[in-house]
Amino acid sequence: MANELTVAVLGPGGVGGLLAALLSRSGHRVICLSGEQTAEALRTGGIQVRSARIGDFATRVEADTELREPVDACLVTVKDTALDAALARVPAPVLGDGLLVPFLNGVEHPAALRARYRPDRVAPAVIRVESTRVAPGVVEHGSPFAEIDLTGTDVPRPRLDALAEAFAAAGPATRVLEDETAALWAKMSFLAPFALLTTRYGLPLGDVRTRHRDELTALVEETAAISHACGGPADPAQALARYDAFPAATKSSMQRDAEAGRPLELDAIGGALLRAAERHGVPAPVAARVVGELSDRPGGTAVR
């Protein structure tokens, strides 16, 4: 990779739009991939970012409905519920040697993506940020942080380092991690209890951690045990301390999807958690009950 990269962003929503704007502002060529209506809005008005941390700014990006040329990297920033349809916009022969960098929730997507694209070019990433698309091409960044972990078991390290350097120069604190499993399960261990319980009760994190403390603690301990069995980190006390440090009004993205009537990433998060528990013989009664309750809701999301 050269210092100036060509980066495609599949799904320029809250996370994708923010990363596209930051990379473009840093001088990289950015091609956003989306439906025609969003693509036209981006061609016309670019991306506007509103952020107390990094400031308000606007920047130009290219936009198309499909990847039509090789790129250094393609960031996948859609929800898991839209993944299959979205990947049709990134033909494997066109991506070729480019990195595919999924910023997806859950732990099962790398295997599915490696079956479709070059396995040694799939570089899973984890981002810690609160960023919301409020209109096509308009992104509000609400968190005082933006942090990226980049990994990829078989991806050449120089490729990862070059992309990490571009991210870091654009704004987000970025590191390359050697252990892909640990990186993905570190996020899952935090995300699953947070997403499942805030959505189950329709409450922000502050109310969940006080009114449903015992249930939160039990779910955190179950998730940590599953993570440990899968080769990931296991520190329930640290997870609870992180929840306690977050602003009380914090909501999970799954909760926001539920409030807006959008499909939930219940299978990618809760379903994957239960499948991992079953594979390794780890009891997970609280997780099973909460996932079942969410699945049984009117309009609920089925779990495989």
Phi, psi and chi 1 to 4 in degrees:
 res  aa     phi    psi   chi1   chi2   chi3   chi4
   1 MET       -  141.8  -71.6 -176.8 -177.9      -
   2 ALA   -84.9  174.0      -      -      -      -
   3 ASN   -63.7  -38.9  -70.4  -27.8      -      -
   4 GLU   -97.1  119.8  -67.8 -174.7    4.3      -
   5 LEU  -102.9  158.7  -53.6 -178.9      -      -
   6 THR  -108.0  118.2  -62.7      -      -      -
   7 VAL  -124.8  127.1  179.2      -      -      -
   8 ALA   -93.6  145.9      -      -      -      -
   9 VAL  -125.2  109.8  177.4      -      -      -
  10 LEU   -88.3  106.0  177.7   62.3      -      -
  11 GLY    95.3   72.2      -      -      -      -
  12 PRO   -79.6   62.9   29.9  -34.8      -      -
  13 GLY   -91.8 -136.1      -      -      -      -
  14 GLY   -63.7  -54.3      -      -      -      -
  15 VAL   -76.1  -49.7  169.2      -      -      -
  16 GLY   -62.9  -40.7      -      -      -      -
  17 GLY   -64.7  -40.0      -      -      -      -
  18 LEU   -63.9  -47.5  178.2   65.3      -      -
  19 LEU   -65.2  -39.6  -66.8  176.8      -      -
  20 ALA   -60.3  -44.7      -      -      -      -
  21 ALA   -66.3  -43.3      -      -      -      -
  22 LEU   -64.8  -43.1  -69.4  171.7      -      -
  23 LEU   -66.6  -40.7  -71.1  168.5      -      -
  24 SER   -63.2  -43.5  175.5      -      -      -
  25 ARG   -61.7  -28.1 -173.6  175.8   67.3  164.3
  26 SER   -83.4   -2.1  -66.3      -      -      -
  27 GLY   104.3    5.8      -      -      -      -
  28 HIS   -88.6  153.3  -59.1  -74.5      -      -
  29 ARG   -82.7  126.0 -177.9 -174.0  173.9 -152.7
  30 VAL  -123.1  130.2  175.5      -      -      -
  31 ILE  -118.8  112.9  -53.3  167.9      -      -
  32 CYS   -88.3  135.9  -67.8      -      -      -
  33 LEU  -114.5  124.7  -55.1  174.2      -      -
  34 SER  -162.8 -173.5   65.6      -      -      -
  35 GLY   -68.2  164.5      -      -      -      -
  36 GLU   -61.5  -39.6 -178.4   55.1   45.6      -
  37 GLN   -62.7  -46.5 -175.3  176.4   -0.7      -
  38 THR   -66.8  -41.8  -64.0      -      -      -
  39 ALA   -58.2  -42.2      -      -      -      -
  40 GLU   -65.7  -39.8 -178.5   57.7   30.6      -
  41 ALA   -62.8  -38.2      -      -      -      -
  42 LEU   -71.8  -39.2  -63.9 -179.7      -      -
  43 ARG   -61.4  -37.7  -66.8 -174.0 -158.3  108.2
  44 THR   -79.2  -47.7  -57.3      -      -      -
  45 GLY  -115.2   -1.2      -      -      -      -
  46 GLY    66.1 -153.3      -      -      -      -
  47 ILE  -120.6  132.1  -61.0  178.2      -      -
  48 GLN  -108.3  130.6  -58.4  173.4   52.5      -
  49 VAL  -114.5  133.6  173.8      -      -      -
  50 ARG  -116.1  118.9  -56.3  169.2 -175.2  165.0
  51 SER  -153.7  127.3  171.0      -      -      -
  52 ALA   -70.8  -28.1      -      -      -      -
  53 ARG   -81.0  -45.8  176.1 -177.8  176.9  -87.8
  54 ILE  -109.2    0.0   57.6  179.8      -      -
  55 GLY    90.8  162.3      -      -      -      -
  56 ASP   -87.3  135.6  -62.3  -11.9      -      -
  57 PHE  -158.7  163.7   68.3   95.3      -      -
  58 ALA  -129.5  147.4      -      -      -      -
  59 THR  -149.6  154.6 -173.9      -      -      -
  60 ARG   -87.9  144.9  -52.1  -65.8  -60.3 -177.7
  61 VAL  -138.6  158.5  -65.2      -      -      -
  62 GLU   -84.9  158.0  -62.1  176.3   41.9      -
  63 ALA  -147.6  143.1      -      -      -      -
  64 ASP  -153.7  169.7 -154.0  -25.1      -      -
  65 THR   -93.9   -7.1   58.6      -      -      -
  66 GLU  -157.6  147.5 -177.6  177.8  -33.7      -
  67 LEU   -73.3  124.5 -174.6   65.7      -      -
  68 ARG  -120.2    4.0  -55.8 -178.4 -167.9  -81.6
  69 GLU  -154.0  158.9   60.9 -178.0  -81.5      -
  70 PRO   -64.4  148.2  -20.3   32.9      -      -
  71 VAL  -133.9  163.3  -67.5      -      -      -
  72 ASP   -70.8  -36.7  -66.2  -60.1      -      -
  73 ALA  -155.1  148.0      -      -      -      -
  74 CYS  -121.6  116.0  177.0      -      -      -
  75 LEU   -86.4  126.8  -45.9 -175.3      -      -
  76 VAL  -102.0  108.0 -179.0      -      -      -
  77 THR  -125.4   26.5   56.1      -      -      -
  78 VAL   -85.9  168.4  -62.2      -      -      -
  79 LYS   -76.5  154.4  -68.0  -68.5 -177.4   70.7
  80 ASP   -58.2  -32.8  177.1   81.2      -      -
  81 THR   -65.5  -20.3   51.6      -      -      -
  82 ALA  -109.8    6.8      -      -      -      -
  83 LEU   -63.8  -50.2 -179.1   60.3      -      -
  84 ASP   -58.4  -46.3  -73.8  -17.6      -      -
  85 ALA   -66.4  -38.5      -      -      -      -
  86 ALA   -67.3  -36.0      -      -      -      -
  87 LEU   -64.6  -19.0  -70.2  176.3      -      -
  88 ALA   -62.3  -20.0      -      -      -      -
  89 ARG   -79.4   -7.8  -57.0 -172.5 -169.9  -79.6
  90 VAL  -126.0   80.6 -174.8      -      -      -
  91 PRO   -61.5  133.1  -19.2   31.8      -      -
  92 ALA   -57.3  -42.1      -      -      -      -
  93 PRO   -63.1  -30.4  -23.1   35.3      -      -
  94 VAL   -74.9  -43.0  178.4      -      -      -
  95 LEU   -64.1  -40.9 -179.7   61.2      -      -
  96 GLY    53.5 -113.6      -      -      -      -
  97 ASP   -83.9   -5.2 -173.7   56.6      -      -
  98 GLY   -68.5  151.1      -      -      -      -
  99 LEU   -73.2  141.7  -64.3 -174.5      -      -
 100 LEU  -107.6  118.3 -170.2   78.7      -      -
 101 VAL  -118.7   92.5 -173.2      -      -      -
 102 PRO   -81.5  122.8   28.1  -32.1      -      -
 103 PHE  -100.0   69.9  -73.6   86.8      -      -
 104 LEU  -117.1  150.3  -64.6  170.3      -      -
 105 ASN   -77.7  153.4  -69.5  -33.0      -      -
 106 GLY    97.4 -173.9      -      -      -      -
 107 VAL  -130.4   -3.3  -65.8      -      -      -
 108 GLU   -96.5  -15.0  -64.1  176.1  -22.4      -
 109 HIS   -66.3  -32.4   56.7  -85.9      -      -
 110 PRO   -57.2  -40.9  -28.0   38.0      -      -
 111 ALA   -64.0  -41.7      -      -      -      -
 112 ALA   -65.1  -39.1      -      -      -      -
 113 LEU   -71.3  -34.4  -67.3  172.7      -      -
 114 ARG   -71.0  -21.2  -72.2 -178.9  173.9  125.2
 115 ALA   -76.7  -16.5      -      -      -      -
 116 ARG  -107.9  -30.5 -175.8  165.7 -175.4  160.4
 117 TYR  -123.9  175.6  -61.4   92.6      -      -
 118 ARG   -57.3  120.3  -81.5 -171.3   58.5  169.6
 119 PRO   -58.9  -33.8  -24.4   34.3      -      -
 120 ASP   -85.7   12.3   59.8  -14.2      -      -
 121 ARG  -123.2    5.7  -65.7  -63.4 -176.4  -93.4
 122 VAL   -91.3  116.8  174.8      -      -      -
 123 ALA  -122.9   87.8      -      -      -      -
 124 PRO   -60.1  145.8  -22.3   34.0      -      -
 125 ALA  -134.2  153.1      -      -      -      -
 126 VAL  -122.5  132.5  170.8      -      -      -
 127 ILE  -123.7  137.3 -173.5  166.2      -      -
 128 ARG  -112.5  106.4  -69.8  174.0  -72.1  -83.4
 129 VAL  -166.0  153.6   70.3      -      -      -
 130 GLU  -114.8  110.4 -175.7  179.4   -2.5      -
 131 SER  -145.9  132.4 -174.6      -      -      -
 132 THR  -129.9  134.7  -54.9      -      -      -
 133 ARG   -83.1  117.3 -171.7 -169.8   89.5  150.5
 134 VAL   -97.9  -14.8  -64.2      -      -      -
 135 ALA  -165.6  161.0      -      -      -      -
 136 PRO   -54.7  120.6  -27.3   36.0      -      -
 137 GLY    83.0    6.3      -      -      -      -
 138 VAL  -125.6  120.8 -177.9      -      -      -
 139 VAL  -125.2  132.9  174.6      -      -      -
 140 GLU  -108.9  120.4  -70.2 -174.6   -8.3      -
 141 HIS   -99.8  111.0  169.4 -139.7      -      -
 142 GLY  -102.8  -14.4      -      -      -      -
 143 SER   -89.9  153.5   57.8      -      -      -
 144 PRO   -79.9   12.7   29.4  -34.2      -      -
 145 PHE  -146.1  160.1   53.4   83.2      -      -
 146 ALA  -153.4  109.7      -      -      -      -
 147 GLU  -130.0  138.2  -56.9  167.3  -14.7      -
 148 ILE  -125.9  134.3  -67.1  172.8      -      -
 149 ASP  -111.1  126.3  -69.1  -21.6      -      -
 150 LEU  -115.4  135.8 -173.8   61.0      -      -
 151 THR  -146.8 -172.3 -176.0      -      -      -
 152 GLY   153.3  103.8      -      -      -      -
 153 THR   -53.8  -45.6  -60.1      -      -      -
 154 ASP  -111.5    8.2  -62.9  -42.6      -      -
 155 VAL   -77.7  133.4  179.1      -      -      -
 156 PRO   -55.2  131.6  -25.5   34.8      -      -
 157 ARG   -58.0  -39.2 -178.3   58.9 -174.5 -107.0
 158 PRO   -59.4  -32.0  -26.3   36.2      -      -
 159 ARG   -67.3  -42.8  -59.5  -69.6  -61.8  -89.8
 160 LEU   -65.1  -43.2  -64.1  175.6      -      -
 161 ASP   -63.3  -39.1  -72.1  -20.0      -      -
 162 ALA   -65.6  -42.1      -      -      -      -
 163 LEU   -70.0  -40.1 -176.4   57.7      -      -
 164 ALA   -60.9  -39.2      -      -      -      -
 165 GLU   -62.6  -40.5 -178.0 -180.0  -10.8      -
 166 ALA   -64.9  -43.8      -      -      -      -
 167 PHE   -60.0  -49.0  -77.9  140.8      -      -
 168 ALA   -62.1  -41.1      -      -      -      -
 169 ALA   -67.1  -27.3      -      -      -      -
 170 ALA   -79.4  -20.3      -      -      -      -
 171 GLY   148.0  -54.7      -      -      -      -
 172 PRO   -66.1  136.2  -22.5   34.0      -      -
 173 ALA   -64.5  124.9      -      -      -      -
 174 THR  -131.7  139.4  -55.1      -      -      -
 175 ARG  -137.9  152.4   56.8 -176.7 -177.7  171.9
 176 VAL  -101.6  126.5  175.7      -      -      -
 177 LEU  -109.9  138.8  -58.9 -177.9      -      -
 178 GLU   -74.9  -35.9  -64.0  -75.0   -9.1      -
 179 ASP   -97.0   99.9 -169.1  -27.5      -      -
 180 GLU   -62.9  -43.8  177.8  179.9  -48.1      -
 181 THR   -59.9  -45.2  -61.7      -      -      -
 182 ALA   -63.8  -39.3      -      -      -      -
 183 ALA   -64.2  -44.4      -      -      -      -
 184 LEU   -71.2  -39.2  -67.1  175.3      -      -
 185 TRP   -75.6  -25.6  -86.9  101.8      -      -
 186 ALA   -61.4  -41.9      -      -      -      -
 187 LYS   -69.9  -44.8  179.1  179.3 -179.3 -179.3
 188 MET   -59.2  -39.2 -176.0   72.8  147.9      -
 189 SER   -63.3  -31.9  -64.0      -      -      -
 190 PHE   -85.0  -43.7  176.1   82.0      -      -
 191 LEU   -70.8  -43.6  174.8   64.9      -      -
 192 ALA   -59.7  -53.8      -      -      -      -
 193 PRO   -60.9  -40.3  -24.8   36.7      -      -
 194 PHE   -61.9  -51.3  170.8   42.7      -      -
 195 ALA   -67.3  -45.7      -      -      -      -
 196 LEU   -65.5  -44.2  -65.9  173.3      -      -
 197 LEU   -79.8  -37.1  -70.4 -178.2      -      -
 198 THR   -64.0  -34.4   54.9      -      -      -
 199 THR   -76.7  -41.5  -53.5      -      -      -
 200 ARG   -57.9  -42.6  164.7   64.9 -178.8   82.5
 201 TYR  -100.4   -6.4  -68.0  108.8      -      -
 202 GLY    62.3   36.3      -      -      -      -
 203 LEU  -126.0  149.8  -65.2  171.8      -      -
 204 PRO   -69.9  168.4   25.0  -32.9      -      -
 205 LEU   -58.2  -38.7  179.1   57.7      -      -
 206 GLY   -58.5  -41.0      -      -      -      -
 207 ASP   -73.4  -36.2  -72.5  -28.0      -      -
 208 VAL   -64.1  -43.8  167.7      -      -      -
 209 ARG   -74.5  -12.0   70.5 -168.5 -180.0 -154.4
 210 THR  -105.4  -53.0   53.5      -      -      -
 211 ARG   -75.3  -25.5  -65.8  165.5   57.2  179.7
 212 HIS  -127.1   40.7  -58.9  -80.4      -      -
 213 ARG   -61.4  -44.3 -175.5   75.9  179.0 -169.1
 214 ASP   -63.7  -41.4  -70.4  -13.4      -      -
 215 GLU   -67.2  -41.3 -169.0  172.3    8.1      -
 216 LEU   -60.1  -45.9  175.1   62.6      -      -
 217 THR   -61.1  -43.6  -59.8      -      -      -
 218 ALA   -64.5  -41.0      -      -      -      -
 219 LEU   -69.3  -37.8 -172.6   51.0      -      -
 220 VAL   -62.2  -42.1  165.7      -      -      -
 221 GLU   -67.3  -40.2  -70.0  173.7  -12.0      -
 222 GLU   -61.4  -46.3  -73.0 -178.0    6.3      -
 223 THR   -63.8  -39.6  -54.9      -      -      -
 224 ALA   -63.1  -39.7      -      -      -      -
 225 ALA   -66.0  -39.4      -      -      -      -
 226 ILE   -66.0  -44.3  -62.8  165.3      -      -
 227 SER   -58.0  -46.0  172.9      -      -      -
 228 HIS   -60.1  -41.6  178.4   70.7      -      -
 229 ALA   -65.0  -28.5      -      -      -      -
 230 CYS   -88.4   -2.0  -66.8      -      -      -
 231 GLY    95.9   13.5      -      -      -      -
 232 GLY  -101.3 -177.9      -      -      -      -
 233 PRO   -74.4  157.8   27.2  -33.3      -      -
 234 ALA  -144.8   99.8      -      -      -      -
 235 ASP  -145.6   80.9 -167.5  -21.0      -      -
 236 PRO   -58.3  -38.8  -21.1   31.5      -      -
 237 ALA   -63.0  -39.6      -      -      -      -
 238 GLN   -66.1  -40.7 -177.6 -176.1   57.9      -
 239 ALA   -61.7  -45.3      -      -      -      -
 240 LEU   -64.1  -38.1  -72.9  168.2      -      -
 241 ALA   -64.2  -36.6      -      -      -      -
 242 ARG   -66.7  -42.0  -71.9 -178.4   64.3 -163.3
 243 TYR   -59.9  -41.9  -66.1  137.1      -      -
 244 ASP   -66.9  -24.3  -71.5  -22.8      -      -
 245 ALA   -84.9  -15.1      -      -      -      -
 246 PHE   -76.6  151.5  -93.0   59.9      -      -
 247 PRO   -56.4  142.1  -24.9   33.8      -      -
 248 ALA   -61.3  -28.6      -      -      -      -
 249 ALA   -83.7    1.4      -      -      -      -
 250 THR   -61.5  133.5  -57.7      -      -      -
 251 LYS  -117.4  151.2  -65.5 -177.7  177.3 -177.4
 252 SER   -82.1  158.9   67.5      -      -      -
 253 SER   -66.0  -32.1   60.4      -      -      -
 254 MET   -64.2  -41.1 -176.5 -172.9  -72.0      -
 255 GLN   -62.5  -42.3 -179.1 -175.1   -0.8      -
 256 ARG   -64.0  -37.8  -66.5 -175.2 -173.4  -81.4
 257 ASP   -63.4  -41.7  -73.7  -21.5      -      -
 258 ALA   -63.1  -42.5      -      -      -      -
 259 GLU   -64.2  -31.8  -68.8  172.0  -12.9      -
 260 ALA   -90.3   -1.2      -      -      -      -
 261 GLY    75.7   19.8      -      -      -      -
 262 ARG   -89.5  159.0  -66.4 -172.5  -68.8  -97.2
 263 PRO   -58.3  145.7  -22.4   32.9      -      -
 264 LEU   -96.7  147.3  -54.5 -176.0      -      -
 265 GLU   -82.9   43.8  -68.3 -173.5  -63.3      -
 266 LEU   -67.8  -38.8 -174.4   57.7      -      -
 267 ASP   -70.6  -40.9 -173.1   65.9      -      -
 268 ALA   -66.4  -27.8      -      -      -      -
 269 ILE  -104.2  -69.0  -61.7  172.2      -      -
 270 GLY   -67.3  -42.7      -      -      -      -
 271 GLY   -62.8  -45.0      -      -      -      -
 272 ALA   -63.1  -37.4      -      -      -      -
 273 LEU   -62.3  -45.4 -172.8   67.2      -      -
 274 LEU   -69.3  -36.9  -66.0  179.0      -      -
 275 ARG   -65.5  -38.6  -73.1 -171.7  -72.4  -86.2
 276 ALA   -66.4  -39.7      -      -      -      -
 277 ALA   -61.3  -43.1      -      -      -      -
 278 GLU   -65.7  -42.3 -176.2  175.9    5.5      -
 279 ARG   -59.0  -36.9  -76.7 -163.8  -54.9  -86.3
 280 HIS  -103.8    4.8  -66.7  -80.0      -      -
 281 GLY    66.9   34.2      -      -      -      -
 282 VAL   -98.6  122.1  178.4      -      -      -
 283 PRO   -62.8  136.8  -18.5   31.3      -      -
 284 ALA  -145.1   59.3      -      -      -      -
 285 PRO   -65.5  -37.8   23.1  -34.4      -      -
 286 VAL   -68.1  -45.8  177.0      -      -      -
 287 ALA   -60.0  -43.8      -      -      -      -
 288 ALA   -63.0  -41.1      -      -      -      -
 289 ARG   -66.4  -46.1  175.7  176.7   54.1   76.7
 290 VAL   -66.2  -43.5  174.5      -      -      -
 291 VAL   -62.5  -40.9  170.5      -      -      -
 292 GLY   -63.1  -41.5      -      -      -      -
 293 GLU   -63.9  -39.2  -70.1  168.5  -12.7      -
 294 LEU   -69.6  -36.7  -71.6  169.4      -      -
 295 SER   -67.1  -31.8  -60.9      -      -      -
 296 ASP   -83.5   -5.6  -69.5  -18.7      -      -
 297 ARG   -65.8  151.0  -73.7 -177.3  176.2 -176.7
 298 PRO   -55.8  125.9  -25.1   34.4      -      -
 299 GLY    77.1   10.9      -      -      -      -
 300 GLY   -65.6  165.4      -      -      -      -
 301 THR   -97.6  129.9  -54.4      -      -      -
 302 ALA   -71.1  147.9      -      -      -      -
 303 VAL  -113.0  134.7  171.7      -      -      -
 304 ARG   -66.6      -  -61.1 -164.1  -58.5  -90.2
